[in-house]
């Protein structure tokens, strides 16, 4: 009996559980049906058929920063990456379409323009070629940027660039500055680095014309300064000693022949003396030594030779007691009162260089010292390694300020022209064409292709493209160049059929 009562009790509990489950399921189904009815009855307005804003996205309060399409109405973790969901801050409703980002608004035409602006489509902030006809997001969750009709104005005839309109506030923030084109004279100059070398016309190699032995040196080290006519060395030479005796004998013979009544005999004596004197002179015996020899009538064992030129001893190969032979180089004496400067110029620079042109030299260690010189010689060939042309300058060297092998700065005026001149910072040189931005109206900048002439001193001559008095952008022009290219690209995309790529352009997804 007890077992029967327990079995009956268990059956009753199962029946009550089944009835409870059925009741709960009925309530759930009723709620789902009510929600479905409310959704489908409220989705469209009976009068206009327009969708009303009751989507799940508007009810969502939390999203994933890495996967913005994940939306939830309560806090939690992202089911994809596990990151904590962040709360979506509510934004006030905008009366006319999505807000324009601040960066895009920077160059908007007519910042204070009244009335609504027509939106053509939306583009990706990272890739302007990805477009969408409706607001959406890219794969990184960034909002597409609206493109307005006034931003895709015609480019004005310059391929790849469009006219840019900038408001007064944007002009101030971007730091855009202009300068007018002026008609003035401009000088193209070139600056190069040269090296000081000795003037080869002022280098003298000192030799002896006789054999002998050096008995005394008056120049004892390399770099010593010698003056023309001053003693340089004393040499003993048997040949010189014999020439002295020959001179004395010719002098005695001349005295004897002078007493003769025959004029031919007297003339013969004079010729003998003249020949003996000439022989000593050809051996570089100084005139003072010959006069002393004639006065005393006694030959001297050693003869002192004098320096043929003034200058610095750049090389010394003679030593006391050394035997020397004719042709042996004893000294190298260089006059540094005038030196050469050899500099390399590029081909386009060297084409305007002429012999005799004035040049200015500045010392690297003392820029206050400036020397004036001129072009002395232009080499007839280029260096195959550097593709440059060597040019030689003549410069005076007061106080020995210029020393051989020293580097100096050389400035040379090449060309002079007169025309419309603008600051060279206004020119954007792409290598194929030269572009400037001209302010045609307040806040309106038109890109123009120009033809440049010579340049120098921070200015450049414009042969075509800019007239005298027109204002060109000299600062922040690369910022305008970027915006101009972007607008030209947008204008190219908005052809007769509008942006390509279907309802979302090339964008693969969206909200």
C-alpha positions in Angstrom: 0.0 0.0 0.0 2.8 2.4 0.8 4.5 1.6 -2.5 1.2 2.3 -4.3 0.8 5.6 -2.6 4.4 6.7 -3.5 3.8 5.8 -7.2 0.6 7.8 -7.3 2.3 10.8 -5.7 5.1 10.7 -8.3 2.6 10.6 -11.1 0.7 13.6 -9.8 3.9 15.7 -9.6 4.8 14.8 -13.2 1.3 16.0 -14.3 1.7 19.3 -12.5 5.2 19.9 -14.0 3.8 19.2 -17.5 0.9 21.6 -17.0 3.4 24.3 -15.8 5.7 23.9 -18.8 2.7 24.2 -21.2 1.6 27.3 -19.4 5.1 28.9 -19.7 5.4 28.0 -23.4 2.0 29.5 -24.1 3.0 32.8 -22.5 6.2 33.0 -24.4 4.5 32.3 -27.7 1.9 35.0 -26.9 4.7 37.5 -26.3 6.5 36.6 -29.5 3.2 37.0 -31.5 2.5 40.3 -29.9 6.0 41.6 -30.6 5.8 40.4 -34.2 2.4 42.0 -34.7 3.8 45.3 -33.2 6.8 45.2 -35.5 5.0 44.5 -38.7 2.1 46.8 -38.0 4.5 49.6 -37.0 7.2 49.1 -39.6 5.4 51.1 -42.3 3.2 54.1 -41.9 -0.1 53.6 -43.5 -0.2 57.0 -45.1 3.4 57.3 -46.5 4.8 53.8 -46.5 8.1 55.1 -45.0 10.1 53.0 -42.5 10.0 54.4 -39.0 13.0 54.3 -36.7 12.4 51.3 -34.5 15.4 49.2 -35.6 17.4 47.1 -33.2 20.5 49.3 -33.9 18.8 52.3 -32.3 17.9 50.3 -29.2 21.4 49.0 -28.9 23.6 50.6 -26.2 26.8 48.6 -26.4 29.2 47.7 -29.3 32.7 46.2 -29.9 35.5 48.6 -30.8 37.0 46.1 -33.1 33.8 44.7 -34.6 31.3 47.6 -34.7 28.6 45.5 -36.3 28.3 43.6 -33.0 25.4 45.4 -31.1 23.9 44.6 -27.7 21.4 46.3 -25.4 23.3 45.2 -22.3 27.0 45.1 -21.2 29.1 42.0 -22.0 31.9 40.7 -24.1 32.3 40.5 -27.8 31.5 36.9 -29.1 34.3 37.2 -31.7 37.3 38.7 -30.0 36.2 38.5 -26.3 36.7 42.3 -25.8 34.5 44.1 -23.4 31.7 45.9 -25.1 31.7 49.7 -24.9 28.7 51.9 -24.3 27.4 53.9 -27.3 27.0 57.5 -26.4 23.8 59.0 -27.7 24.2 61.9 -30.1 21.7 64.7 -30.7 19.7 64.3 -33.9 21.0 66.4 -36.9 18.2 68.2 -38.8 19.7 67.6 -42.2 21.6 64.4 -42.8 24.8 63.1 -41.3 27.3 65.6 -39.9 30.3 66.4 -41.9 33.7 65.5 -40.3 35.8 68.4 -39.1 38.7 67.4 -41.4 36.5 67.3 -44.4 34.8 70.6 -43.4 38.3 72.2 -43.4 38.3 72.9 -47.1 34.5 73.1 -47.6 33.5 75.7 -50.1 31.8 78.7 -48.4 32.0 77.9 -44.8 29.2 80.3 -44.0 27.1 79.2 -47.0 23.4 79.4 -46.2 21.0 76.6 -47.0 21.4 72.9 -47.5 24.2 71.4 -49.5 23.5 68.6 -51.9 25.2 65.3 -51.0 26.2 63.3 -54.1 27.4 60.2 -52.3 29.6 59.0 -49.5 33.3 57.9 -49.7 35.6 55.9 -47.6 37.9 58.1 -45.4 40.9 55.8 -46.2 40.2 55.2 -49.9 38.3 57.8 -51.9 37.6 55.2 -54.7 35.3 53.2 -52.4 31.9 54.9 -52.4 28.4 54.4 -51.2 25.1 56.1 -52.0 24.0 55.9 -48.4 25.8 56.4 -45.1 27.8 53.4 -44.0 31.0 52.3 -42.3 34.2 50.7 -43.5 35.8 47.5 -42.2 37.5 49.5 -39.4 34.2 51.0 -38.2 35.0 54.5 -39.6 32.0 56.5 -41.0 32.0 57.2 -44.7 32.5 60.9 -45.5 29.8 62.8 -47.5 30.8 64.3 -50.8 29.0 67.5 -51.6 28.2 68.8 -55.1 30.3 72.0 -54.5 33.4 69.9 -53.7 33.6 68.3 -57.2 33.7 71.4 -59.3 35.5 71.2 -62.6 39.2 71.2 -62.4 39.7 74.3 -64.6 41.6 72.6 -67.4 44.6 71.3 -65.5 44.7 67.5 -65.6 44.7 65.9 -62.1 44.1 69.1 -60.2 41.0 71.1 -59.3 40.3 74.6 -58.0 40.2 74.8 -54.2 37.9 77.1 -52.3 39.0 77.9 -48.7 37.1 79.9 -46.1 38.6 82.7 -44.1 39.0 80.6 -40.9 40.6 77.7 -42.8 43.0 80.2 -44.4 44.1 81.3 -40.9 44.4 77.7 -39.5 46.2 76.3 -42.5 48.7 79.2 -42.6 48.2 79.8 -46.3 50.2 82.9 -47.4 50.4 84.5 -50.8 52.8 86.9 -52.5 52.3 88.9 -55.7 54.3 88.4 -58.9 56.7 91.3 -59.5 58.5 92.5 -62.5 62.2 92.9 -61.6 65.7 91.9 -62.5 67.0 88.6 -61.3 70.5 87.2 -61.2 71.2 83.5 -61.4 74.2 82.6 -59.4 76.0 79.4 -58.6 77.9 78.4 -55.5 80.4 75.6 -55.5 83.3 74.3 -53.4 86.8 74.7 -54.9 90.3 73.6 -53.9 93.3 75.9 -53.8 96.2 74.8 -56.0 99.5 76.5 -56.8 99.7 78.5 -60.0 101.7 76.3 -62.3 103.1 79.4 -64.0 104.7 80.4 -60.7 106.5 77.2 -59.9 110.3 77.1 -60.4 112.5 74.0 -60.2 116.1 74.9 -59.1 119.0 73.0 -60.8 122.7 73.4 -61.3 124.2 73.6 -64.7 127.5 72.2 -63.6 128.7 69.2 -61.5 130.1 69.7 -58.1 129.6 69.4 -54.3 127.3 71.4 -52.0 129.4 73.1 -49.4 126.8 75.2 -47.7 123.0 75.5 -47.8 121.2 78.8 -47.1 117.8 77.0 -47.3 117.6 74.3 -44.7 113.9 73.0 -44.7 110.8 72.6 -46.7 108.4 75.5 -46.5 111.2 78.0 -46.0 110.7 81.4 -47.6 113.3 82.5 -50.2 113.6 85.8 -52.0 114.8 86.4 -55.5 118.6 87.3 -55.6 119.3 86.0 -52.1 121.9 83.2 -51.5 120.5 79.7 -51.8 123.7 77.5 -51.7 127.5 77.5 -52.1 129.0 74.9 -54.5 132.5 73.7 -55.2 133.0 72.9 -58.9 136.3 72.3 -60.7 134.6 73.5 -63.9 133.6 76.8 -62.2 137.2 77.2 -60.8 138.6 76.8 -64.3 136.1 79.3 -65.7 137.3 81.8 -63.1 140.9 81.4 -64.1 140.0 81.6 -67.8 138.2 84.9 -67.1 141.3 86.3 -65.3 143.6 85.4 -68.2 141.2 86.9 -70.7 141.3 90.1 -68.6 145.1 90.2 -68.7 145.1 89.6 -72.4 142.7 92.4 -73.0 144.9 94.8 -71.1 147.9 93.8 -73.3 146.0 94.0 -76.5 144.7 97.5 -75.6 148.2 98.9 -76.0 148.4 97.7 -79.6 148.0 100.2 -82.4 146.1 97.7 -84.5 142.4 98.0 -83.9 141.7 94.4 -84.8 144.0 93.3 -82.0 142.3 95.5 -79.5 138.9 94.2 -80.6 140.1 90.6 -80.3 141.1 91.2 -76.6 137.7 92.7 -75.8 135.9 89.7 -77.4 138.0 87.2 -75.3 137.0 89.0 -72.1 133.4 89.2 -73.1 133.3 85.4 -73.9 134.9 84.5 -70.5 132.4 86.7 -68.7 129.5 85.2 -70.6 130.6 81.7 -69.7 130.4 82.5 -66.0 127.0 84.1 -66.4 125.7 81.0 -68.2 126.7 78.9 -65.2 124.4 81.1 -63.1 127.3 82.8 -61.3 125.9 86.0 -59.8 127.0 89.4 -61.3 128.3 90.5 -57.9 130.6 87.5 -57.7 132.0 88.3 -61.2 132.6 91.9 -60.2 134.4 90.8 -57.0 136.5 88.4 -59.1 137.5 91.2 -61.5 138.4 93.5 -58.7 140.5 91.1 -56.7 142.0 89.1 -59.5 141.9 85.9 -57.4 139.6 82.9 -58.1 137.5 81.5 -55.3 137.1 77.8 -54.4 133.3 77.9 -54.0 130.7 79.9 -55.7 127.5 81.1 -54.0 124.3 80.7 -56.2 121.2 82.9 -55.7 117.5 82.1 -55.8 116.0 82.7 -59.3 112.6 83.6 -57.9 110.8 84.4 -54.7 108.5 81.9 -53.1 108.2 79.0 -50.7 110.3 75.9 -50.8 107.8 73.2 -51.6 110.3 70.5 -52.1 114.0 70.1 -51.0 116.4 67.4 -52.3 119.8 69.1 -51.6 122.0 68.6 -48.5 125.4 69.9 -47.5 128.2 67.7 -48.8 126.0 66.2 -51.5 127.4 65.7 -55.0 125.2 67.3 -57.6 125.0 66.9 -61.4 123.4 69.0 -64.1 119.7 68.4 -64.3 119.3 67.2 -60.7 116.4 69.0 -59.0 117.6 70.6 -55.8 114.6 72.8 -54.8 111.0 73.4 -55.9 110.2 77.1 -55.2 106.6 78.3 -55.6 105.3 81.8 -55.7 101.9 81.8 -53.8 101.1 85.5 -54.3 98.5 84.4 -56.8 96.9 81.0 -56.7 94.4 79.0 -58.7 91.0 77.7 -57.5 89.7 74.6 -59.2 86.0 74.0 -58.8 83.5 71.5 -60.4 80.3 72.7 -62.0 77.4 70.7 -63.3 76.7 70.7 -67.0 73.7 73.0 -66.8 75.7 75.5 -64.8 78.9 75.3 -66.8 77.1 76.1 -70.0 76.7 79.8 -68.9 80.3 80.2 -67.6 82.7 82.4 -69.7 86.4 83.2 -69.3 86.8 86.5 -67.5 83.6 86.4 -65.5 84.0 87.8 -62.0 83.8 85.4 -59.0 83.7 85.9 -55.2 85.6 83.6 -52.8 84.7 83.1 -49.2 86.8 81.2 -46.7 85.1 78.4 -44.8 87.0 79.2 -41.6 86.4 82.9 -41.8 83.3 84.0 -43.8 84.1 87.6 -43.2 87.1 87.4 -45.7 86.0 87.8 -49.3 88.3 87.9 -52.3 87.6 88.9 -55.8 88.8 86.9 -58.8 87.9 85.8 -62.3 87.5 82.7 -64.5 90.8 81.9 -66.0 90.2 78.6 -67.8 87.4 76.2 -68.6 88.5 72.6 -69.1 87.4 71.1 -72.5 86.3 67.8 -71.0 84.0 66.5 -68.3 84.9 64.2 -65.4 83.4 60.7 -66.3 83.0 59.9 -62.6 81.1 62.9 -61.3 79.8 64.2 -64.7 81.1 67.7 -63.8 83.2 70.3 -65.6 86.3 71.7 -64.0 86.7 75.5 -64.0 89.8 77.3 -62.9 89.8 80.7 -61.2 92.6 83.2 -60.6 92.6 84.8 -57.1 95.1 87.1 -55.4 96.5 85.7 -52.2 97.3 88.5 -49.8 98.9 87.6 -46.5 98.9 83.9 -47.7 95.3 83.5 -46.7 94.8 80.8 -49.4 97.0 77.8 -48.9 97.3 74.9 -51.4 94.9 72.0 -50.8 92.5 74.3 -48.8 88.7 74.2 -49.5 86.9 77.4 -50.2 83.5 78.6 -51.3 83.2 80.2 -54.7 80.2 82.2 -55.9 79.7 83.0 -59.6 77.0 85.1 -61.3 75.9 83.3 -64.4 72.8 85.0 -66.0 70.8 88.1 -65.6 67.2 88.5 -66.7 64.2 90.8 -66.2 60.6 89.5 -66.0 57.8 88.4 -63.7 59.5 87.0 -60.5 57.9 85.0 -57.7 59.4 83.4 -54.6 60.7 79.9 -55.4 58.8 78.4 -52.5 55.6 78.9 -54.6 56.8 76.5 -57.2 55.8 72.8 -57.0 58.1 70.9 -59.4 57.0 67.4 -60.1 59.8 66.7 -62.5 57.4 66.7 -65.5 55.6 70.0 -64.9 55.8 73.0 -62.6 52.7 74.0 -60.7 51.7 77.1 -58.8 48.4 78.0 -57.0 47.1 81.4 -58.0 44.5 83.2 -55.9 41.9 84.2 -58.5 39.4 85.4 -55.8 39.5 85.7 -52.0 39.7 82.1 -50.8 39.8 80.6 -54.3 43.0 79.0 -55.5 43.5 77.9 -59.1 46.3 75.5 -60.0 48.3 76.6 -63.0 51.1 75.0 -65.0 54.0 77.5 -65.5 57.2 77.7 -67.4 60.1 78.7 -65.2 63.2 80.7 -66.2 66.4 81.4 -64.2 66.4 81.4 -60.4 68.5 82.8 -57.7 68.4 84.5 -54.3 65.2 82.7 -53.3 63.3 83.9 -56.3 62.5 82.4 -59.7 61.5 83.9 -63.1 58.2 82.8 -64.6 58.1 82.9 -68.4 54.5 81.9 -68.7 51.5 81.1 -66.5 51.6 84.0 -64.0 51.1 87.7 -64.7 52.5 90.6 -62.9 50.4 91.4 -59.8 48.7 88.0 -59.5 49.0 86.4 -56.1 50.6 83.0 -55.8 50.6 80.7 -52.7 54.1 80.7 -51.1 53.2 78.8 -47.9 51.1 75.6 -47.3 50.9 75.1 -51.1 51.5 71.4 -50.7 48.4 71.2 -48.5 46.4 72.8 -51.3 48.0 70.5 -53.8 46.8 67.4 -51.8 43.2 68.8 -51.6 43.3 69.8 -55.2 44.2 66.3 -56.3 41.5 64.8 -54.1 38.8 67.0 -55.5 40.0 66.3 -59.0 39.7 62.6 -58.3 36.2 63.0 -56.9 35.2 65.1 -59.9 36.5 62.3 -62.2 34.5 59.7 -60.3 31.2 61.7 -60.6 30.6 61.3 -64.2 27.2 61.0 -66.0 26.5 57.8 -64.1 27.8 58.9 -60.7 30.1 56.9 -58.6 30.6 53.3 -59.7 30.4 50.1 -57.8 26.7 49.5 -57.0 24.8 50.5 -54.0 27.9 50.4 -51.8 30.5 51.2 -54.5 33.5 48.9 -53.9 32.6 48.7 -50.2 32.1 45.1 -49.2 29.9 45.7 -46.2 28.2 48.3 -44.0 25.8 48.8 -41.2 
